Amino acid sequence: MDKRFVGSLPIEDWSWQIGVIVGRSGTGKTTIAKQLFPADYIRGFEYGAETILDDFPEGLSVSEITRALCCVGFSSPPDWLKPYAVLSQGEKMRVDVARALLLAEKRVVFDEFTSVVDREVAKIASLAISKAVRRSNKQFIAVTCHRDILDWLEPDWVFDTDVMTFDKKKESIRRLNSKFSKLSVNSGDCLGTIII
């Protein structure tokens, strides 16, 4: 049986950067994402180089690549020198998102977002990715079955396939409603720049 989504999402007439298609397994998230955004759907990158730095497109500088990796929360130079195959699932996800954000396309649709990582890593990675997307001119659509990342990713809109509803973010000021929103540092100074 062929699944088909009939409809559209009202996202073209306003400015947004992060959207989420969320719902239980089997509710049509991937089908909807592929049908609505066929040119923007990330289908998997090929990795075969000895280091992940060498797996990024040739036209990018090392500075652009490492900046993208750091922005998505993968800030480990020793791990940048490893092949993709030996990275953890969380590291692989962040490398994939960094590569996606460096694509020429304005919009990126990332399926199974945070599905292969533990939930704490998913939350922290979502926060880092949210910040990276908001610093760019990209639109990022996460397709996921996990609702726990919504507060961390802070999407501008959510399409819930469990109940087939579309909701825009109600407030214009972004606030993280998590236990970390009240976290304060009691000692130490902020480091300006670290050169490795």
MODELLER restraints for C-alpha pairs under 7 A, 6 or more apart:
rsr = mdl.restraints
at = mdl.atoms
rsr.add(forms.Gaussian(group=physical.xy_distance, feature=features.Distance(at['CA:3:A'], at['CA:31:A']), mean=6.97, stdev=0.5))
rsr.add(forms.Gaussian(group=physical.xy_distance, feature=features.Distance(at['CA:5:A'], at['CA:32:A']), mean=5.82, stdev=0.5))
rsr.add(forms.Gaussian(group=physical.xy_distance, feature=features.Distance(at['CA:16:A'], at['CA:156:A']), mean=5.93, stdev=0.5))
rsr.add(forms.Gaussian(group=physical.xy_distance, feature=features.Distance(at['CA:17:A'], at['CA:134:A']), mean=6.68, stdev=0.5))
rsr.add(forms.Gaussian(group=physical.xy_distance, feature=features.Distance(at['CA:17:A'], at['CA:138:A']), mean=6.39, stdev=0.5))
rsr.add(forms.Gaussian(group=physical.xy_distance, feature=features.Distance(at['CA:17:A'], at['CA:139:A']), mean=4.33, stdev=0.5))
rsr.add(forms.Gaussian(group=physical.xy_distance, feature=features.Distance(at['CA:17:A'], at['CA:140:A']), mean=6.09, stdev=0.5))
rsr.add(forms.Gaussian(group=physical.xy_distance, feature=features.Distance(at['CA:17:A'], at['CA:156:A']), mean=6.73, stdev=0.5))
rsr.add(forms.Gaussian(group=physical.xy_distance, feature=features.Distance(at['CA:18:A'], at['CA:139:A']), mean=5.79, stdev=0.5))
rsr.add(forms.Gaussian(group=physical.xy_distance, feature=features.Distance(at['CA:18:A'], at['CA:140:A']), mean=4.91, stdev=0.5))
rsr.add(forms.Gaussian(group=physical.xy_distance, feature=features.Distance(at['CA:18:A'], at['CA:141:A']), mean=5.79, stdev=0.5))
rsr.add(forms.Gaussian(group=physical.xy_distance, feature=features.Distance(at['CA:18:A'], at['CA:155:A']), mean=4.75, stdev=0.5))
rsr.add(forms.Gaussian(group=physical.xy_distance, feature=features.Distance(at['CA:18:A'], at['CA:156:A']), mean=5.42, stdev=0.5))
rsr.add(forms.Gaussian(group=physical.xy_distance, feature=features.Distance(at['CA:18:A'], at['CA:157:A']), mean=7.00, stdev=0.5))
rsr.add(forms.Gaussian(group=physical.xy_distance, feature=features.Distance(at['CA:19:A'], at['CA:140:A']), mean=6.31, stdev=0.5))
rsr.add(forms.Gaussian(group=physical.xy_distance, feature=features.Distance(at['CA:19:A'], at['CA:141:A']), mean=4.61, stdev=0.5))
rsr.add(forms.Gaussian(group=physical.xy_distance, feature=features.Distance(at['CA:19:A'], at['CA:142:A']), mean=6.39, stdev=0.5))
rsr.add(forms.Gaussian(group=physical.xy_distance, feature=features.Distance(at['CA:19:A'], at['CA:155:A']), mean=5.08, stdev=0.5))
rsr.add(forms.Gaussian(group=physical.xy_distance, feature=features.Distance(at['CA:19:A'], at['CA:156:A']), mean=5.69, stdev=0.5))
rsr.add(forms.Gaussian(group=physical.xy_distance, feature=features.Distance(at['CA:19:A'], at['CA:157:A']), mean=4.87, stdev=0.5))
rsr.add(forms.Gaussian(group=physical.xy_distance, feature=features.Distance(at['CA:19:A'], at['CA:158:A']), mean=5.80, stdev=0.5))
rsr.add(forms.Gaussian(group=physical.xy_distance, feature=features.Distance(at['CA:20:A'], at['CA:141:A']), mean=5.36, stdev=0.5))
rsr.add(forms.Gaussian(group=physical.xy_distance, feature=features.Distance(at['CA:20:A'], at['CA:142:A']), mean=4.77, stdev=0.5))
rsr.add(forms.Gaussian(group=physical.xy_distance, feature=features.Distance(at['CA:20:A'], at['CA:143:A']), mean=5.85, stdev=0.5))
rsr.add(forms.Gaussian(group=physical.xy_distance, feature=features.Distance(at['CA:20:A'], at['CA:155:A']), mean=6.44, stdev=0.5))
rsr.add(forms.Gaussian(group=physical.xy_distance, feature=features.Distance(at['CA:20:A'], at['CA:157:A']), mean=6.42, stdev=0.5))
rsr.add(forms.Gaussian(group=physical.xy_distance, feature=features.Distance(at['CA:20:A'], at['CA:158:A']), mean=4.76, stdev=0.5))
rsr.add(forms.Gaussian(group=physical.xy_distance, feature=features.Distance(at['CA:20:A'], at['CA:159:A']), mean=6.19, stdev=0.5))
rsr.add(forms.Gaussian(group=physical.xy_distance, feature=features.Distance(at['CA:21:A'], at['CA:29:A']), mean=6.28, stdev=0.5))
rsr.add(forms.Gaussian(group=physical.xy_distance, feature=features.Distance(at['CA:21:A'], at['CA:142:A']), mean=6.27, stdev=0.5))
rsr.add(forms.Gaussian(group=physical.xy_distance, feature=features.Distance(at['CA:21:A'], at['CA:143:A']), mean=4.76, stdev=0.5))
rsr.add(forms.Gaussian(group=physical.xy_distance, feature=features.Distance(at['CA:21:A'], at['CA:144:A']), mean=6.40, stdev=0.5))
rsr.add(forms.Gaussian(group=physical.xy_distance, feature=features.Distance(at['CA:21:A'], at['CA:158:A']), mean=5.90, stdev=0.5))
rsr.add(forms.Gaussian(group=physical.xy_distance, feature=features.Distance(at['CA:21:A'], at['CA:159:A']), mean=4.76, stdev=0.5))
rsr.add(forms.Gaussian(group=physical.xy_distance, feature=features.Distance(at['CA:21:A'], at['CA:160:A']), mean=6.00, stdev=0.5))
rsr.add(forms.Gaussian(group=physical.xy_distance, feature=features.Distance(at['CA:22:A'], at['CA:29:A']), mean=6.76, stdev=0.5))
rsr.add(forms.Gaussian(group=physical.xy_distance, feature=features.Distance(at['CA:22:A'], at['CA:143:A']), mean=5.96, stdev=0.5))
rsr.add(forms.Gaussian(group=physical.xy_distance, feature=features.Distance(at['CA:22:A'], at['CA:144:A']), mean=5.03, stdev=0.5))
rsr.add(forms.Gaussian(group=physical.xy_distance, feature=features.Distance(at['CA:22:A'], at['CA:145:A']), mean=5.30, stdev=0.5))
rsr.add(forms.Gaussian(group=physical.xy_distance, feature=features.Distance(at['CA:22:A'], at['CA:146:A']), mean=6.96, stdev=0.5))
rsr.add(forms.Gaussian(group=physical.xy_distance, feature=features.Distance(at['CA:22:A'], at['CA:159:A']), mean=6.26, stdev=0.5))
rsr.add(forms.Gaussian(group=physical.xy_distance, feature=features.Distance(at['CA:22:A'], at['CA:160:A']), mean=5.00, stdev=0.5))
rsr.add(forms.Gaussian(group=physical.xy_distance, feature=features.Distance(at['CA:22:A'], at['CA:161:A']), mean=6.10, stdev=0.5))
rsr.add(forms.Gaussian(group=physical.xy_distance, feature=features.Distance(at['CA:23:A'], at['CA:29:A']), mean=6.75, stdev=0.5))
rsr.add(forms.Gaussian(group=physical.xy_distance, feature=features.Distance(at['CA:23:A'], at['CA:144:A']), mean=6.81, stdev=0.5))
rsr.add(forms.Gaussian(group=physical.xy_distance, feature=features.Distance(at['CA:23:A'], at['CA:145:A']), mean=4.89, stdev=0.5))
rsr.add(forms.Gaussian(group=physical.xy_distance, feature=features.Distance(at['CA:23:A'], at['CA:160:A']), mean=5.60, stdev=0.5))
rsr.add(forms.Gaussian(group=physical.xy_distance, feature=features.Distance(at['CA:23:A'], at['CA:161:A']), mean=4.87, stdev=0.5))
rsr.add(forms.Gaussian(group=physical.xy_distance, feature=features.Distance(at['CA:23:A'], at['CA:162:A']), mean=5.06, stdev=0.5))
rsr.add(forms.Gaussian(group=physical.xy_distance, feature=features.Distance(at['CA:24:A'], at['CA:145:A']), mean=5.19, stdev=0.5))
rsr.add(forms.Gaussian(group=physical.xy_distance, feature=features.Distance(at['CA:24:A'], at['CA:162:A']), mean=6.37, stdev=0.5))
rsr.add(forms.Gaussian(group=physical.xy_distance, feature=features.Distance(at['CA:25:A'], at['CA:145:A']), mean=6.45, stdev=0.5))
rsr.add(forms.Gaussian(group=physical.xy_distance, feature=features.Distance(at['CA:27:A'], at['CA:161:A']), mean=5.78, stdev=0.5))
rsr.add(forms.Gaussian(group=physical.xy_distance, feature=features.Distance(at['CA:27:A'], at['CA:162:A']), mean=6.28, stdev=0.5))
rsr.add(forms.Gaussian(group=physical.xy_distance, feature=features.Distance(at['CA:28:A'], at['CA:161:A']), mean=6.78, stdev=0.5))
rsr.add(forms.Gaussian(group=physical.xy_distance, feature=features.Distance(at['CA:29:A'], at['CA:143:A']), mean=6.58, stdev=0.5))
rsr.add(forms.Gaussian(group=physical.xy_distance, feature=features.Distance(at['CA:29:A'], at['CA:161:A']), mean=6.46, stdev=0.5))
rsr.add(forms.Gaussian(group=physical.xy_distance, feature=features.Distance(at['CA:30:A'], at['CA:111:A']), mean=6.85, stdev=0.5))
rsr.add(forms.Gaussian(group=physical.xy_distance, feature=features.Distance(at['CA:34:A'], at['CA:41:A']), mean=6.26, stdev=0.5))
rsr.add(forms.Gaussian(group=physical.xy_distance, feature=features.Distance(at['CA:40:A'], at['CA:107:A']), mean=5.84, stdev=0.5))
rsr.add(forms.Gaussian(group=physical.xy_distance, feature=features.Distance(at['CA:40:A'], at['CA:108:A']), mean=5.08, stdev=0.5))
rsr.add(forms.Gaussian(group=physical.xy_distance, feature=features.Distance(at['CA:40:A'], at['CA:109:A']), mean=5.56, stdev=0.5))
rsr.add(forms.Gaussian(group=physical.xy_distance, feature=features.Distance(at['CA:41:A'], at['CA:108:A']), mean=6.33, stdev=0.5))
rsr.add(forms.Gaussian(group=physical.xy_distance, feature=features.Distance(at['CA:41:A'], at['CA:109:A']), mean=4.62, stdev=0.5))
rsr.add(forms.Gaussian(group=physical.xy_distance, feature=features.Distance(at['CA:41:A'], at['CA:110:A']), mean=6.48, stdev=0.5))
rsr.add(forms.Gaussian(group=physical.xy_distance, feature=features.Distance(at['CA:42:A'], at['CA:108:A']), mean=6.84, stdev=0.5))
rsr.add(forms.Gaussian(group=physical.xy_distance, feature=features.Distance(at['CA:42:A'], at['CA:109:A']), mean=5.89, stdev=0.5))
rsr.add(forms.Gaussian(group=physical.xy_distance, feature=features.Distance(at['CA:42:A'], at['CA:110:A']), mean=5.68, stdev=0.5))
rsr.add(forms.Gaussian(group=physical.xy_distance, feature=features.Distance(at['CA:47:A'], at['CA:55:A']), mean=5.84, stdev=0.5))
rsr.add(forms.Gaussian(group=physical.xy_distance, feature=features.Distance(at['CA:47:A'], at['CA:84:A']), mean=6.37, stdev=0.5))
rsr.add(forms.Gaussian(group=physical.xy_distance, feature=features.Distance(at['CA:48:A'], at['CA:55:A']), mean=6.90, stdev=0.5))
rsr.add(forms.Gaussian(group=physical.xy_distance, feature=features.Distance(at['CA:49:A'], at['CA:55:A']), mean=5.60, stdev=0.5))
rsr.add(forms.Gaussian(group=physical.xy_distance, feature=features.Distance(at['CA:49:A'], at['CA:83:A']), mean=6.36, stdev=0.5))
rsr.add(forms.Gaussian(group=physical.xy_distance, feature=features.Distance(at['CA:50:A'], at['CA:82:A']), mean=6.51, stdev=0.5))
rsr.add(forms.Gaussian(group=physical.xy_distance, feature=features.Distance(at['CA:50:A'], at['CA:83:A']), mean=4.88, stdev=0.5))
rsr.add(forms.Gaussian(group=physical.xy_distance, feature=features.Distance(at['CA:51:A'], at['CA:80:A']), mean=6.36, stdev=0.5))
rsr.add(forms.Gaussian(group=physical.xy_distance, feature=features.Distance(at['CA:51:A'], at['CA:81:A']), mean=4.58, stdev=0.5))
rsr.add(forms.Gaussian(group=physical.xy_distance, feature=features.Distance(at['CA:51:A'], at['CA:82:A']), mean=4.69, stdev=0.5))
rsr.add(forms.Gaussian(group=physical.xy_distance, feature=features.Distance(at['CA:51:A'], at['CA:83:A']), mean=4.42, stdev=0.5))
rsr.add(forms.Gaussian(group=physical.xy_distance, feature=features.Distance(at['CA:51:A'], at['CA:84:A']), mean=6.96, stdev=0.5))
rsr.add(forms.Gaussian(group=physical.xy_distance, feature=features.Distance(at['CA:52:A'], at['CA:80:A']), mean=5.66, stdev=0.5))
rsr.add(forms.Gaussian(group=physical.xy_distance, feature=features.Distance(at['CA:52:A'], at['CA:81:A']), mean=6.34, stdev=0.5))
rsr.add(forms.Gaussian(group=physical.xy_distance, feature=features.Distance(at['CA:52:A'], at['CA:82:A']), mean=6.26, stdev=0.5))
rsr.add(forms.Gaussian(group=physical.xy_distance, feature=features.Distance(at['CA:52:A'], at['CA:83:A']), mean=5.46, stdev=0.5))
rsr.add(forms.Gaussian(group=physical.xy_distance, feature=features.Distance(at['CA:52:A'], at['CA:84:A']), mean=5.65, stdev=0.5))
rsr.add(forms.Gaussian(group=physical.xy_distance, feature=features.Distance(at['CA:53:A'], at['CA:80:A']), mean=6.09, stdev=0.5))
rsr.add(forms.Gaussian(group=physical.xy_distance, feature=features.Distance(at['CA:53:A'], at['CA:81:A']), mean=6.83, stdev=0.5))
rsr.add(forms.Gaussian(group=physical.xy_distance, feature=features.Distance(at['CA:56:A'], at['CA:99:A']), mean=6.76, stdev=0.5))
rsr.add(forms.Gaussian(group=physical.xy_distance, feature=features.Distance(at['CA:68:A'], at['CA:98:A']), mean=5.29, stdev=0.5))
rsr.add(forms.Gaussian(group=physical.xy_distance, feature=features.Distance(at['CA:69:A'], at['CA:75:A']), mean=6.37, stdev=0.5))
rsr.add(forms.Gaussian(group=physical.xy_distance, feature=features.Distance(at['CA:69:A'], at['CA:95:A']), mean=6.48, stdev=0.5))
rsr.add(forms.Gaussian(group=physical.xy_distance, feature=features.Distance(at['CA:69:A'], at['CA:98:A']), mean=5.55, stdev=0.5))
rsr.add(forms.Gaussian(group=physical.xy_distance, feature=features.Distance(at['CA:71:A'], at['CA:128:A']), mean=6.39, stdev=0.5))
rsr.add(forms.Gaussian(group=physical.xy_distance, feature=features.Distance(at['CA:71:A'], at['CA:129:A']), mean=6.90, stdev=0.5))
rsr.add(forms.Gaussian(group=physical.xy_distance, feature=features.Distance(at['CA:71:A'], at['CA:132:A']), mean=5.22, stdev=0.5))
rsr.add(forms.Gaussian(group=physical.xy_distance, feature=features.Distance(at['CA:72:A'], at['CA:94:A']), mean=5.97, stdev=0.5))
rsr.add(forms.Gaussian(group=physical.xy_distance, feature=features.Distance(at['CA:72:A'], at['CA:98:A']), mean=6.36, stdev=0.5))
rsr.add(forms.Gaussian(group=physical.xy_distance, feature=features.Distance(at['CA:72:A'], at['CA:125:A']), mean=6.70, stdev=0.5))
rsr.add(forms.Gaussian(group=physical.xy_distance, feature=features.Distance(at['CA:72:A'], at['CA:128:A']), mean=5.02, stdev=0.5))
rsr.add(forms.Gaussian(group=physical.xy_distance, feature=features.Distance(at['CA:72:A'], at['CA:129:A']), mean=4.72, stdev=0.5))
rsr.add(forms.Gaussian(group=physical.xy_distance, feature=features.Distance(at['CA:72:A'], at['CA:132:A']), mean=6.12, stdev=0.5))
rsr.add(forms.Gaussian(group=physical.xy_distance, feature=features.Distance(at['CA:73:A'], at['CA:125:A']), mean=6.14, stdev=0.5))
rsr.add(forms.Gaussian(group=physical.xy_distance, feature=features.Distance(at['CA:73:A'], at['CA:128:A']), mean=5.51, stdev=0.5))
rsr.add(forms.Gaussian(group=physical.xy_distance, feature=features.Distance(at['CA:74:A'], at['CA:91:A']), mean=6.67, stdev=0.5))
rsr.add(forms.Gaussian(group=physical.xy_distance, feature=features.Distance(at['CA:74:A'], at['CA:94:A']), mean=6.39, stdev=0.5))
rsr.add(forms.Gaussian(group=physical.xy_distance, feature=features.Distance(at['CA:84:A'], at['CA:92:A']), mean=6.78, stdev=0.5))
rsr.add(forms.Gaussian(group=physical.xy_distance, feature=features.Distance(at['CA:89:A'], at['CA:116:A']), mean=6.13, stdev=0.5))
rsr.add(forms.Gaussian(group=physical.xy_distance, feature=features.Distance(at['CA:89:A'], at['CA:117:A']), mean=6.10, stdev=0.5))
rsr.add(forms.Gaussian(group=physical.xy_distance, feature=features.Distance(at['CA:90:A'], at['CA:117:A']), mean=5.36, stdev=0.5))
rsr.add(forms.Gaussian(group=physical.xy_distance, feature=features.Distance(at['CA:100:A'], at['CA:108:A']), mean=6.62, stdev=0.5))
rsr.add(forms.Gaussian(group=physical.xy_distance, feature=features.Distance(at['CA:106:A'], at['CA:138:A']), mean=4.93, stdev=0.5))
rsr.add(forms.Gaussian(group=physical.xy_distance, feature=features.Distance(at['CA:106:A'], at['CA:139:A']), mean=6.12, stdev=0.5))
rsr.add(forms.Gaussian(group=physical.xy_distance, feature=features.Distance(at['CA:107:A'], at['CA:138:A']), mean=5.71, stdev=0.5))
rsr.add(forms.Gaussian(group=physical.xy_distance, feature=features.Distance(at['CA:107:A'], at['CA:139:A']), mean=4.52, stdev=0.5))
rsr.add(forms.Gaussian(group=physical.xy_distance, feature=features.Distance(at['CA:107:A'], at['CA:140:A']), mean=5.90, stdev=0.5))
rsr.add(forms.Gaussian(group=physical.xy_distance, feature=features.Distance(at['CA:108:A'], at['CA:139:A']), mean=6.20, stdev=0.5))
rsr.add(forms.Gaussian(group=physical.xy_distance, feature=features.Distance(at['CA:108:A'], at['CA:140:A']), mean=4.97, stdev=0.5))
rsr.add(forms.Gaussian(group=physical.xy_distance, feature=features.Distance(at['CA:108:A'], at['CA:141:A']), mean=6.18, stdev=0.5))
rsr.add(forms.Gaussian(group=physical.xy_distance, feature=features.Distance(at['CA:109:A'], at['CA:140:A']), mean=6.00, stdev=0.5))
rsr.add(forms.Gaussian(group=physical.xy_distance, feature=features.Distance(at['CA:109:A'], at['CA:141:A']), mean=4.64, stdev=0.5))
rsr.add(forms.Gaussian(group=physical.xy_distance, feature=features.Distance(at['CA:109:A'], at['CA:142:A']), mean=6.10, stdev=0.5))
rsr.add(forms.Gaussian(group=physical.xy_distance, feature=features.Distance(at['CA:110:A'], at['CA:141:A']), mean=6.13, stdev=0.5))
rsr.add(forms.Gaussian(group=physical.xy_distance, feature=features.Distance(at['CA:110:A'], at['CA:142:A']), mean=5.09, stdev=0.5))
rsr.add(forms.Gaussian(group=physical.xy_distance, feature=features.Distance(at['CA:110:A'], at['CA:143:A']), mean=6.00, stdev=0.5))
rsr.add(forms.Gaussian(group=physical.xy_distance, feature=features.Distance(at['CA:111:A'], at['CA:142:A']), mean=6.19, stdev=0.5))
rsr.add(forms.Gaussian(group=physical.xy_distance, feature=features.Distance(at['CA:111:A'], at['CA:143:A']), mean=4.58, stdev=0.5))
rsr.add(forms.Gaussian(group=physical.xy_distance, feature=features.Distance(at['CA:111:A'], at['CA:144:A']), mean=6.56, stdev=0.5))
rsr.add(forms.Gaussian(group=physical.xy_distance, feature=features.Distance(at['CA:112:A'], at['CA:143:A']), mean=5.73, stdev=0.5))
rsr.add(forms.Gaussian(group=physical.xy_distance, feature=features.Distance(at['CA:112:A'], at['CA:144:A']), mean=5.13, stdev=0.5))
rsr.add(forms.Gaussian(group=physical.xy_distance, feature=features.Distance(at['CA:113:A'], at['CA:142:A']), mean=5.71, stdev=0.5))
rsr.add(forms.Gaussian(group=physical.xy_distance, feature=features.Distance(at['CA:113:A'], at['CA:143:A']), mean=5.75, stdev=0.5))
rsr.add(forms.Gaussian(group=physical.xy_distance, feature=features.Distance(at['CA:113:A'], at['CA:144:A']), mean=5.20, stdev=0.5))
rsr.add(forms.Gaussian(group=physical.xy_distance, feature=features.Distance(at['CA:114:A'], at['CA:122:A']), mean=5.36, stdev=0.5))
rsr.add(forms.Gaussian(group=physical.xy_distance, feature=features.Distance(at['CA:115:A'], at['CA:144:A']), mean=7.00, stdev=0.5))
rsr.add(forms.Gaussian(group=physical.xy_distance, feature=features.Distance(at['CA:122:A'], at['CA:149:A']), mean=6.71, stdev=0.5))
rsr.add(forms.Gaussian(group=physical.xy_distance, feature=features.Distance(at['CA:123:A'], at['CA:149:A']), mean=5.30, stdev=0.5))
rsr.add(forms.Gaussian(group=physical.xy_distance, feature=features.Distance(at['CA:123:A'], at['CA:152:A']), mean=5.79, stdev=0.5))
rsr.add(forms.Gaussian(group=physical.xy_distance, feature=features.Distance(at['CA:126:A'], at['CA:149:A']), mean=6.37, stdev=0.5))
rsr.add(forms.Gaussian(group=physical.xy_distance, feature=features.Distance(at['CA:126:A'], at['CA:152:A']), mean=5.60, stdev=0.5))
rsr.add(forms.Gaussian(group=physical.xy_distance, feature=features.Distance(at['CA:126:A'], at['CA:153:A']), mean=4.89, stdev=0.5))
rsr.add(forms.Gaussian(group=physical.xy_distance, feature=features.Distance(at['CA:127:A'], at['CA:152:A']), mean=4.89, stdev=0.5))
rsr.add(forms.Gaussian(group=physical.xy_distance, feature=features.Distance(at['CA:127:A'], at['CA:153:A']), mean=5.32, stdev=0.5))
rsr.add(forms.Gaussian(group=physical.xy_distance, feature=features.Distance(at['CA:130:A'], at['CA:153:A']), mean=5.15, stdev=0.5))
rsr.add(forms.Gaussian(group=physical.xy_distance, feature=features.Distance(at['CA:130:A'], at['CA:154:A']), mean=6.99, stdev=0.5))
rsr.add(forms.Gaussian(group=physical.xy_distance, feature=features.Distance(at['CA:133:A'], at['CA:140:A']), mean=6.93, stdev=0.5))
rsr.add(forms.Gaussian(group=physical.xy_distance, feature=features.Distance(at['CA:151:A'], at['CA:176:A']), mean=6.16, stdev=0.5))
rsr.add(forms.Gaussian(group=physical.xy_distance, feature=features.Distance(at['CA:151:A'], at['CA:177:A']), mean=6.21, stdev=0.5))
rsr.add(forms.Gaussian(group=physical.xy_distance, feature=features.Distance(at['CA:152:A'], at['CA:176:A']), mean=6.55, stdev=0.5))
rsr.add(forms.Gaussian(group=physical.xy_distance, feature=features.Distance(at['CA:156:A'], at['CA:168:A']), mean=5.87, stdev=0.5))
rsr.add(forms.Gaussian(group=physical.xy_distance, feature=features.Distance(at['CA:156:A'], at['CA:169:A']), mean=4.97, stdev=0.5))
rsr.add(forms.Gaussian(group=physical.xy_distance, feature=features.Distance(at['CA:157:A'], at['CA:167:A']), mean=5.56, stdev=0.5))
rsr.add(forms.Gaussian(group=physical.xy_distance, feature=features.Distance(at['CA:157:A'], at['CA:168:A']), mean=4.24, stdev=0.5))
rsr.add(forms.Gaussian(group=physical.xy_distance, feature=features.Distance(at['CA:157:A'], at['CA:169:A']), mean=5.55, stdev=0.5))
rsr.add(forms.Gaussian(group=physical.xy_distance, feature=features.Distance(at['CA:158:A'], at['CA:166:A']), mean=5.78, stdev=0.5))
rsr.add(forms.Gaussian(group=physical.xy_distance, feature=features.Distance(at['CA:158:A'], at['CA:167:A']), mean=5.35, stdev=0.5))
rsr.add(forms.Gaussian(group=physical.xy_distance, feature=features.Distance(at['CA:158:A'], at['CA:168:A']), mean=6.53, stdev=0.5))
rsr.add(forms.Gaussian(group=physical.xy_distance, feature=features.Distance(at['CA:159:A'], at['CA:165:A']), mean=5.71, stdev=0.5))
rsr.add(forms.Gaussian(group=physical.xy_distance, feature=features.Distance(at['CA:159:A'], at['CA:166:A']), mean=4.38, stdev=0.5))
rsr.add(forms.Gaussian(group=physical.xy_distance, feature=features.Distance(at['CA:159:A'], at['CA:167:A']), mean=6.49, stdev=0.5))
rsr.add(forms.Gaussian(group=physical.xy_distance, feature=features.Distance(at['CA:160:A'], at['CA:166:A']), mean=6.42, stdev=0.5))
